[in-house]
């Protein structure tokens, strides 16, 4: 008889997107299962770049340290062209600004020194820095890490293993059905999705079938997604004529910037250099038709794309620098740039697609794997709260609303950026080529996508911009800005992002202001109001149960001098633990922290509440006089707590 089973969430695909989803659900205590059609994970190649926002996300799950330790950190970006070359020095520290002047020149290479604020060397303070170049263009540059996709997948798999979860493989889905019963679909406790799985056995044995009844299904099965095709979703967009080769190897070259992220524009083609872990480097090489096309069929002949051919193309692009025959080649491949977005990201709010299954683009902006993992970072907490019975199933509609728009914005940018990369440089003989200013402007735009600051979710049930004026610089719909505060109890500096783990809870940052006697009265009255049975803090909070934590985590932040504030002055409802009472002041060295109220535009004479969603994005802001606005916000998607008899 065919085996049948039930599961709350079935994840199809164990690449970075599927594994991110699995890790989020495991941490939330959700019943799930993850399958993959490959007998083993990716051995080599594929994606390799981890961008700053993704590092922040991984840190919020406690997974970033191995990447920071073992990955290649890129602190310098370079663009070299036939007419000139420019270097942008990037940093992994806090925001700073300054007029940058050339330091020295050598072989037409111009350097600009970076500038630092507060002297911080922490790689986890990843806000980057804003630097004005001598050309007056503003560049947004951030720390990036490169490491093999197999290492990233192994990081997730080890985390799952520590929680008693393993990837089931090799298993191939063969059919998927979603119930048409409207009442069943609206009931989050029902199992309206039926998936037939084929357990692949040795080649001479027919696969064993299993029927899985799931509450929800996540299709993270790649660019050729079986789930997407089964649902009938189209991939809308276009494919360019640009052909690129990619090779991972240990280079032997006299090119001086081989260990920096580098974009090369020459009359022989373009190349992007991505330094990798150890001595390894990745080249993205623009290929000509004669390099890859079969002259008879007019189609790409993959047999022509060998490591030797790619190195030969690199030699022409790098001239007059030399690229010798490598001693070791790890992986190579070829691709045609295509930018496409799925017509839908979900079916009946029961089956979702994520990652390459719903958006594909070039690797030039380094966002493929990053966008994929952030898709399921966005989805995971929503599934957890719906399955716990704490949020209405309508919350899941915001996944497509938020991530599809982001994907389309990324595709639009990638289309322009890829064209600039693939175009010839502007010279006296080619006035129509890509200019320094065009490339610089595009690089500036990429900073927003790379950092995550460029992700801006539009107003919805979980993004309410009504009281944006209370904190003009904390943009509602964007991720909470990094900022160092000081713990009142022990004067220890803390990064606010370290107080915002991805644990499915909403974080309520209460900026209590300067604690004068009058201000303490305001804070006390707010605390009393939030203790009323009708307040959101009482109606929608749920006690911790197993891995399911309470709905809210409150962090009060005072203004003023740390020597003048006693953490016991904060009313008990806001003082849930001594370590969570913060002040906007510098640490004992005078180097770290301070200036947050001014930077965020918050009035220290008022009490301002900032709601940070479980995924780290700001959901709403409200003054203490508008508690009803926060009540309305949470009431639009959360379910009132029912007291157990």
Protein Blocks (a to p, Z undefined) as FASTA:
>chain_A
ZZddddfbdcehjafklmmmmmmmmmnopacddddfbfbdcfbghifbdcfklmmmmmmn
opmmmmmmmmccdfbdcdddfkbccdddddfbdcdddddddfbdcehiacdddddehhia
bfklcnbjadddfkopacdddddddddfklmmmmmmmmmmmnopacddddddfbdcddfb
fklmmmmkbcfbccdddddddfkbccdddddddfbdcdfebjklmklmmnopaceddddf
bdcdddddddddfbfklmbccddddfkbccdddddehjbccddddddfklmpcfklopac
fklmcfklmmmmmmmmmpmbdcdddfbdfbdcdddddddddfbfbehhlaccehjllocc
dfklopmmmmmmmmmmmmmmmmmmmmnopacfklmmmmmmmmmmmmmmmmmmmmmmmmmm
mpccddfklmkbccfklmmmmmmmmmmmmnommpccdddfklcfklmmmmmmlcghiacd
ddddddfklopacdfklmmccehpacddddebjadfklmmmmmmmmmmmmpmkbmklmmg
ccdehjbccfbdcddddedjfklpcfklpcfklmmbfklcccddddfkopgggjklmmno
pafkbccdddddfkopafbdcdfklmmmmmmmmmmmpccddddZZ
